[in-house]
């Protein structure tokens, strides 16, 4: 039996933390769009968070396929089809997020007339696109987490250690305040400690400042921090 400190447990915890950031990022965007940004500052903040979320999801999915899928398929050849299905789901999610991105681009163009009916209508269109993507993201993460829990346990610790390092090296560095904030708001996510240790020390040293920036960003979205 593997110990609680096995490498497979650590990488699984880190994946759960990243998935929780996505889930909470969707919740944050949903709240911001339902609030209906009414000033240029709120529109700009909302668009910025939305673009970050889209890139975070895109990047995480690419890293899973580039770093994890091959060794997992080699460890359990019968599950190659399941991994392929997850990749197909990634493509569908990417397509829906691209639709959200187009609506956010248009919303940004309307920021000078933030309180106009056209801007409110575009915020509603962006919310509808987000909700459509959110269903697929949630269903996908549920399925993926169950499969990865089983497959990662098949890998030897030295292999997983290498995979953890590769995932950490290729992690997106944009908006660390959102990453750290969503990891801890409203409570520390499962895998918080393991995920935090995978973040560069220079970023971790700024954690109090970055958490304060996260709450400031929520206020700029018109939300209670």
Phi and psi in degrees as GROMACS dihedral restraints (atoms count N, CA, C in turn):
[ dihedral_restraints ]
;  ai    aj    ak    al  type     phi  dphi    fc
    3     4     5     6     1   -76.1    20    10
    4     5     6     7     1   146.8    20    10
    6     7     8     9     1   -75.8    20    10
    7     8     9    10     1   166.8    20    10
    9    10    11    12     1   -65.9    20    10
   10    11    12    13     1   -15.8    20    10
   12    13    14    15     1  -102.4    20    10
   13    14    15    16     1    15.9    20    10
   15    16    17    18     1   -63.6    20    10
   16    17    18    19     1   155.5    20    10
   18    19    20    21     1   -64.0    20    10
   19    20    21    22     1   -35.3    20    10
   21    22    23    24     1   -65.5    20    10
   22    23    24    25     1   -36.9    20    10
   24    25    26    27     1   -66.3    20    10
   25    26    27    28     1   -39.8    20    10
   27    28    29    30     1   -65.0    20    10
   28    29    30    31     1   -46.9    20    10
   30    31    32    33     1   -67.8    20    10
   31    32    33    34     1   -34.8    20    10
   33    34    35    36     1   -64.5    20    10
   34    35    36    37     1   -42.9    20    10
   36    37    38    39     1   -59.7    20    10
   37    38    39    40     1   -41.6    20    10
   39    40    41    42     1   -65.7    20    10
   40    41    42    43     1   -37.9    20    10
   42    43    44    45     1   -66.3    20    10
   43    44    45    46     1   -41.0    20    10
   45    46    47    48     1   -62.8    20    10
   46    47    48    49     1   -41.2    20    10
   48    49    50    51     1   -62.1    20    10
   49    50    51    52     1   -44.0    20    10
   51    52    53    54     1   -63.3    20    10
   52    53    54    55     1   -40.3    20    10
   54    55    56    57     1   -65.7    20    10
   55    56    57    58     1   -37.0    20    10
   57    58    59    60     1   -66.6    20    10
   58    59    60    61     1   -37.3    20    10
   60    61    62    63     1   -58.8    20    10
   61    62    63    64     1   -42.7    20    10
   63    64    65    66     1   -61.8    20    10
   64    65    66    67     1   -49.4    20    10
   66    67    68    69     1   -59.8    20    10
   67    68    69    70     1   -44.9    20    10
   69    70    71    72     1   -71.4    20    10
   70    71    72    73     1   -32.3    20    10
   72    73    74    75     1   -63.0    20    10
   73    74    75    76     1   -40.2    20    10
   75    76    77    78     1   -61.8    20    10
   76    77    78    79     1   -44.0    20    10
   78    79    80    81     1   -61.7    20    10
   79    80    81    82     1   -40.6    20    10
   81    82    83    84     1   -64.3    20    10
   82    83    84    85     1   -44.6    20    10
   84    85    86    87     1   -65.3    20    10
   85    86    87    88     1   -39.6    20    10
   87    88    89    90     1   -59.9    20    10
   88    89    90    91     1   -46.2    20    10
   90    91    92    93     1   -63.7    20    10
   91    92    93    94     1   -40.1    20    10
   93    94    95    96     1   -65.8    20    10
   94    95    96    97     1   -41.8    20    10
   96    97    98    99     1   -73.9    20    10
   97    98    99   100     1   -35.1    20    10
   99   100   101   102     1   -67.0    20    10
  100   101   102   103     1   -32.1    20    10
  102   103   104   105     1   -63.6    20    10
  103   104   105   106     1   -20.2    20    10
  105   106   107   108     1    60.2    20    10
  106   107   108   109     1    85.2    20    10
  108   109   110   111     1   -51.4    20    10
  109   110   111   112     1   126.4    20    10
  111   112   113   114     1  -115.0    20    10
  112   113   114   115     1    -2.4    20    10
  114   115   116   117     1  -128.2    20    10
  115   116   117   118     1   161.8    20    10
  117   118   119   120     1   -60.1    20    10
  118   119   120   121     1   -37.1    20    10
  120   121   122   123     1   -64.8    20    10
  121   122   123   124     1   -41.5    20    10
  123   124   125   126     1   -66.6    20    10
  124   125   126   127     1   -39.7    20    10
  126   127   128   129     1   -62.3    20    10
  127   128   129   130     1   -47.2    20    10
  129   130   131   132     1   -61.5    20    10
  130   131   132   133     1   -41.6    20    10
  132   133   134   135     1   -65.8    20    10
  133   134   135   136     1   -42.1    20    10
  135   136   137   138     1   -64.0    20    10
  136   137   138   139     1   -45.8    20    10
  138   139   140   141     1   -62.2    20    10
  139   140   141   142     1   -41.5    20    10
  141   142   143   144     1   -62.4    20    10
  142   143   144   145     1   -44.5    20    10
  144   145   146   147     1   -65.9    20    10
  145   146   147   148     1   -40.5    20    10
  147   148   149   150     1   -62.2    20    10
  148   149   150   151     1   -43.9    20    10
  150   151   152   153     1   -65.2    20    10
  151   152   153   154     1   -39.1    20    10
  153   154   155   156     1   -61.6    20    10
  154   155   156   157     1   -45.7    20    10
  156   157   158   159     1   -60.5    20    10
  157   158   159   160     1   -44.6    20    10
  159   160   161   162     1   -59.2    20    10
  160   161   162   163     1   -46.8    20    10
  162   163   164   165     1   -69.1    20    10
  163   164   165   166     1   -35.5    20    10
  165   166   167   168     1   -61.4    20    10
  166   167   168   169     1   -45.7    20    10
  168   169   170   171     1   -66.2    20    10
  169   170   171   172     1   -47.8    20    10
  171   172   173   174     1   -53.9    20    10
  172   173   174   175     1   -49.8    20    10
  174   175   176   177     1   -64.3    20    10
  175   176   177   178     1   -43.5    20    10
  177   178   179   180     1   -62.4    20    10
  178   179   180   181     1   -42.3    20    10
  180   181   182   183     1   -66.3    20    10
  181   182   183   184     1   -40.1    20    10
  183   184   185   186     1   -61.7    20    10
  184   185   186   187     1   -43.7    20    10
  186   187   188   189     1   -65.4    20    10
  187   188   189   190     1   -38.4    20    10
  189   190   191   192     1   -59.3    20    10
  190   191   192   193     1   -47.2    20    10
  192   193   194   195     1   -69.0    20    10
  193   194   195   196     1   -39.9    20    10
  195   196   197   198     1   -76.9    20    10
  196   197   198   199     1   -32.4    20    10
  198   199   200   201     1  -101.7    20    10
  199   200   201   202     1   -42.5    20    10
  201   202   203   204     1   -97.6    20    10
  202   203   204   205     1   -36.4    20    10
  204   205   206   207     1   -60.7    20    10
  205   206   207   208     1   -44.4    20    10
  207   208   209   210     1   -61.2    20    10
  208   209   210   211     1   -53.4    20    10
  210   211   212   213     1   -63.9    20    10
  211   212   213   214     1   -31.6    20    10
  213   214   215   216     1   -69.5    20    10
  214   215   216   217     1   -39.5    20    10
  216   217   218   219     1   -65.6    20    10
  217   218   219   220     1   -37.8    20    10
  219   220   221   222     1   -67.7    20    10
  220   221   222   223     1   -33.8    20    10
  222   223   224   225     1   -73.6    20    10
  223   224   225   226     1   -28.5    20    10
  225   226   227   228     1  -145.1    20    10
  226   227   228   229     1    78.3    20    10
  228   229   230   231     1   -51.5    20    10
  229   230   231   232     1   -36.2    20    10
  231   232   233   234     1   -61.1    20    10
  232   233   234   235     1   -19.4    20    10
  234   235   236   237     1   -94.2    20    10
  235   236   237   238     1     8.2    20    10
  237   238   239   240     1   -57.8    20    10
  238   239   240   241     1   -40.8    20    10
  240   241   242   243     1   -63.0    20    10
  241   242   243   244     1   -40.6    20    10
  243   244   245   246     1   -63.9    20    10
  244   245   246   247     1   -41.4    20    10
  246   247   248   249     1   -65.7    20    10
  247   248   249   250     1   -38.8    20    10
  249   250   251   252     1   -62.2    20    10
  250   251   252   253     1   -40.9    20    10
  252   253   254   255     1   -61.1    20    10
  253   254   255   256     1   -38.5    20    10
  255   256   257   258     1   -63.7    20    10
  256   257   258   259     1   -38.7    20    10
  258   259   260   261     1   -65.2    20    10
  259   260   261   262     1   -38.4    20    10
  261   262   263   264     1   -62.4    20    10
  262   263   264   265     1   -40.5    20    10
  264   265   266   267     1   -64.3    20    10
  265   266   267   268     1   -37.7    20    10
  267   268   269   270     1   -56.9    20    10
  268   269   270   271     1   -44.9    20    10
  270   271   272   273     1   -60.5    20    10
  271   272   273   274     1   -43.7    20    10
  273   274   275   276     1   -64.3    20    10
  274   275   276   277     1   -41.5    20    10
  276   277   278   279     1   -65.0    20    10
  277   278   279   280     1   -44.2    20    10
  279   280   281   282     1   -57.8    20    10
  280   281   282   283     1   -41.3    20    10
  282   283   284   285     1   -64.3    20    10
  283   284   285   286     1   -42.7    20    10
  285   286   287   288     1   -67.7    20    10
  286   287   288   289     1   -37.6    20    10
  288   289   290   291     1   -68.4    20    10
  289   290   291   292     1   -32.1    20    10
  291   292   293   294     1   -63.3    20    10
  292   293   294   295     1   -37.2    20    10
  294   295   296   297     1   -63.9    20    10
  295   296   297   298     1   -40.4    20    10
  297   298   299   300     1   -62.7    20    10
  298   299   300   301     1   -41.4    20    10
  300   301   302   303     1   -60.5    20    10
  301   302   303   304     1   -39.9    20    10
  303   304   305   306     1   -63.5    20    10
  304   305   306   307     1   -38.3    20    10
  306   307   308   309     1   -70.4    20    10
  307   308   309   310     1   -35.5    20    10
  309   310   311   312     1   -67.4    20    10
  310   311   312   313     1   -36.7    20    10
  312   313   314   315     1   -59.8    20    10
  313   314   315   316     1   -44.3    20    10
  315   316   317   318     1   -67.5    20    10
  316   317   318   319     1   -38.6    20    10
  318   319   320   321     1   -60.9    20    10
  319   320   321   322     1   -41.1    20    10
  321   322   323   324     1   -61.8    20    10
  322   323   324   325     1   -40.6    20    10
  324   325   326   327     1   -60.6    20    10
  325   326   327   328     1   -26.4    20    10
  327   328   329   330     1   -94.4    20    10
  328   329   330   331     1     6.1    20    10
  330   331   332   333     1   -62.1    20    10
  331   332   333   334     1   -26.6    20    10
  333   334   335   336     1   -68.6    20    10
  334   335   336   337     1   -21.4    20    10
  336   337   338   339     1  -122.9    20    10
  337   338   339   340     1    54.9    20    10
  339   340   341   342     1   -60.1    20    10
  340   341   342   343     1   -30.6    20    10
  342   343   344   345     1   -90.1    20    10
  343   344   345   346     1     7.4    20    10
  345   346   347   348     1   -77.3    20    10
  346   347   348   349     1   156.7    20    10
  348   349   350   351     1   -58.6    20    10
  349   350   351   352     1   -34.6    20    10
  351   352   353   354     1   -64.9    20    10
  352   353   354   355     1   -39.9    20    10
  354   355   356   357     1   -66.4    20    10
  355   356   357   358     1   -42.6    20    10
  357   358   359   360     1   -62.9    20    10
  358   359   360   361     1   -39.3    20    10
  360   361   362   363     1   -65.3    20    10
  361   362   363   364     1   -38.0    20    10
  363   364   365   366     1   -70.6    20    10
  364   365   366   367     1   -35.4    20    10
  366   367   368   369     1   -62.7    20    10
  367   368   369   370     1   -39.4    20    10
  369   370   371   372     1   -66.4    20    10
  370   371   372   373     1   -37.6    20    10
  372   373   374   375     1   -66.2    20    10
  373   374   375   376     1   -40.0    20    10
  375   376   377   378     1   -64.9    20    10
  376   377   378   379     1   -39.0    20    10
  378   379   380   381     1   -63.3    20    10
  379   380   381   382     1   -42.0    20    10
  381   382   383   384     1   -62.5    20    10
  382   383   384   385     1   -41.0    20    10
  384   385   386   387     1   -65.1    20    10
  385   386   387   388     1   -40.5    20    10
  387   388   389   390     1   -62.7    20    10
  388   389   390   391     1   -44.6    20    10
  390   391   392   393     1   -62.5    20    10
  391   392   393   394     1   -39.6    20    10
  393   394   395   396     1   -63.2    20    10
  394   395   396   397     1   -45.4    20    10
  396   397   398   399     1   -65.9    20    10
  397   398   399   400     1   -36.7    20    10
  399   400   401   402     1   -62.2    20    10
  400   401   402   403     1   -38.8    20    10
  402   403   404   405     1   -61.7    20    10
  403   404   405   406     1   -47.4    20    10
  405   406   407   408     1   -67.1    20    10
  406   407   408   409     1   -37.8    20    10
  408   409   410   411     1   -63.1    20    10
  409   410   411   412     1   -47.3    20    10
  411   412   413   414     1   -63.1    20    10
  412   413   414   415     1   -47.3    20    10
  414   415   416   417     1   -62.1    20    10
  415   416   417   418     1   -41.6    20    10
  417   418   419   420     1   -63.2    20    10
  418   419   420   421     1   -46.5    20    10
  420   421   422   423     1   -63.7    20    10
  421   422   423   424     1   -39.5    20    10
  423   424   425   426     1   -59.1    20    10
  424   425   426   427     1   -46.5    20    10
  426   427   428   429     1   -67.4    20    10
  427   428   429   430     1   -43.5    20    10
  429   430   431   432     1   -64.9    20    10
  430   431   432   433     1   -42.6    20    10
  432   433   434   435     1   -62.4    20    10
  433   434   435   436     1   -39.8    20    10
  435   436   437   438     1   -64.1    20    10
  436   437   438   439     1   -42.8    20    10
  438   439   440   441     1   -68.6    20    10
  439   440   441   442     1   -45.2    20    10
  441   442   443   444     1   -65.7    20    10
  442   443   444   445     1   -33.3    20    10
  444   445   446   447     1   -57.6    20    10
  445   446   447   448     1   -41.9    20    10
  447   448   449   450     1   -75.1    20    10
  448   449   450   451     1   -42.5    20    10
  450   451   452   453     1   -76.3    20    10
  451   452   453   454     1   -38.3    20    10
  453   454   455   456     1   -62.4    20    10
  454   455   456   457     1   -30.6    20    10
  456   457   458   459     1   -67.5    20    10
  457   458   459   460     1   -14.6    20    10
  459   460   461   462     1   -82.6    20    10
  460   461   462   463     1   -15.2    20    10
  462   463   464   465     1   -89.2    20    10
  463   464   465   466     1   145.3    20    10
  465   466   467   468     1   -72.3    20    10
  466   467   468   469     1   151.5    20    10
  468   469   470   471     1   -54.6    20    10
  469   470   471   472     1   -45.1    20    10
  471   472   473   474     1   -59.7    20    10
  472   473   474   475     1   -36.4    20    10
  474   475   476   477     1   -65.8    20    10
  475   476   477   478     1   -45.9    20    10
  477   478   479   480     1   -66.3    20    10
  478   479   480   481     1   -35.5    20    10
  480   481   482   483     1   -59.8    20    10
  481   482   483   484     1   -41.2    20    10
  483   484   485   486     1   -65.5    20    10
  484   485   486   487     1   -40.1    20    10
  486   487   488   489     1   -66.4    20    10
  487   488   489   490     1   -39.8    20    10
  489   490   491   492     1   -61.0    20    10
  490   491   492   493     1   -43.3    20    10
  492   493   494   495     1   -64.3    20    10
  493   494   495   496     1   -40.2    20    10
  495   496   497   498     1   -66.3    20    10
  496   497   498   499     1   -40.5    20    10
  498   499   500   501     1   -64.9    20    10
  499   500   501   502     1   -40.3    20    10
  501   502   503   504     1   -67.4    20    10
  502   503   504   505     1   -40.4    20    10
  504   505   506   507     1   -62.9    20    10
  505   506   507   508     1   -34.9    20    10
  507   508   509   510     1   -97.1    20    10
  508   509   510   511     1     7.9    20    10
  510   511   512   513     1   -67.9    20    10
  511   512   513   514     1   142.9    20    10
  513   514   515   516     1   -64.5    20    10
  514   515   516   517     1   142.7    20    10
  516   517   518   519     1  -105.0    20    10
  517   518   519   520     1    -3.9    20    10
  519   520   521   522     1   -71.6    20    10
  520   521   522   523     1   146.1    20    10
  522   523   524   525     1    50.6    20    10
  523   524   525   526     1    57.2    20    10
  525   526   527   528     1   -61.9    20    10
  526   527   528   529     1   -22.0    20    10
  528   529   530   531     1   -64.0    20    10
  529   530   531   532     1   -37.2    20    10
  531   532   533   534     1   -70.1    20    10
  532   533   534   535     1   -40.3    20    10
  534   535   536   537     1   -60.8    20    10
  535   536   537   538     1   -52.2    20    10
  537   538   539   540     1   -69.4    20    10
  538   539   540   541     1   -38.0    20    10
  540   541   542   543     1   -65.6    20    10
  541   542   543   544     1   -46.8    20    10
  543   544   545   546     1   -69.8    20    10
  544   545   546   547     1   -24.8    20    10
  546   547   548   549     1   -66.5    20    10
  547   548   549   550     1   -26.6    20    10
  549   550   551   552     1  -116.6    20    10
  550   551   552   553     1    -7.1    20    10
  552   553   554   555     1  -111.3    20    10
  553   554   555   556     1   116.1    20    10
  555   556   557   558     1   -89.8    20    10
  556   557   558   559     1   -18.8    20    10
  558   559   560   561     1  -138.4    20    10
  559   560   561   562     1   157.9    20    10
  561   562   563   564     1   -58.0    20    10
  562   563   564   565     1   131.6    20    10
  564   565   566   567     1   -68.8    20    10
  565   566   567   568     1   157.6    20    10
  567   568   569   570     1   -56.1    20    10
  568   569   570   571     1   137.4    20    10
  570   571   572   573     1    80.4    20    10
  571   572   573   574     1    12.1    20    10
  573   574   575   576     1   -57.2    20    10
  574   575   576   577     1   -49.9    20    10
  576   577   578   579     1   -63.4    20    10
  577   578   579   580     1   -43.6    20    10
  579   580   581   582     1   -65.9    20    10
  580   581   582   583     1   -42.7    20    10
  582   583   584   585     1   -64.5    20    10
  583   584   585   586     1   -42.6    20    10
  585   586   587   588     1   -60.6    20    10
  586   587   588   589     1   -40.7    20    10
  588   589   590   591     1   -68.1    20    10
  589   590   591   592     1   -19.0    20    10
  591   592   593   594     1   -85.2    20    10
  592   593   594   595     1    -9.2    20    10
  594   595   596   597     1   -84.7    20    10
  595   596   597   598     1   140.0    20    10
  597   598   599   600     1   -52.0    20    10
  598   599   600   601     1   142.4    20    10
  600   601   602   603     1   -58.1    20    10
  601   602   603   604     1   -36.5    20    10
  603   604   605   606     1   -62.4    20    10
  604   605   606   607     1   -32.8    20    10
  606   607   608   609     1   -77.9    20    10
  607   608   609   610     1   -41.3    20    10
  609   610   611   612     1   -61.0    20    10
  610   611   612   613     1   -33.3    20    10
  612   613   614   615     1   -64.8    20    10
  613   614   615   616     1   -23.5    20    10
  615   616   617   618     1   -97.3    20    10
  616   617   618   619     1    13.3    20    10
  618   619   620   621     1   -54.6    20    10
  619   620   621   622     1   -47.8    20    10
  621   622   623   624     1   -58.4    20    10
  622   623   624   625     1   -42.2    20    10
  624   625   626   627     1   -64.9    20    10
  625   626   627   628     1   -42.2    20    10
  627   628   629   630     1   -69.3    20    10
  628   629   630   631     1   -36.7    20    10
  630   631   632   633     1   -65.1    20    10
  631   632   633   634     1   -41.4    20    10
  633   634   635   636     1   -62.7    20    10
  634   635   636   637     1   -38.9    20    10
  636   637   638   639     1   -65.0    20    10
  637   638   639   640     1   -38.3    20    10
  639   640   641   642     1   -59.2    20    10
  640   641   642   643     1   -47.1    20    10
  642   643   644   645     1   -67.7    20    10
  643   644   645   646     1   -33.9    20    10
  645   646   647   648     1   -64.1    20    10
  646   647   648   649     1   -39.2    20    10
  648   649   650   651     1   -63.4    20    10
  649   650   651   652     1   -40.4    20    10
  651   652   653   654     1   -61.3    20    10
  652   653   654   655     1   -40.3    20    10
  654   655   656   657     1   -64.5    20    10
  655   656   657   658     1   -36.6    20    10
  657   658   659   660     1   -69.0    20    10
  658   659   660   661     1   -20.6    20    10
  660   661   662   663     1   -80.8    20    10
  661   662   663   664     1    -4.9    20    10
  663   664   665   666     1    85.4    20    10
  664   665   666   667     1    16.7    20    10
  666   667   668   669     1  -108.5    20    10
  667   668   669   670     1   155.6    20    10
  669   670   671   672     1   -72.1    20    10
  670   671   672   673     1   125.8    20    10
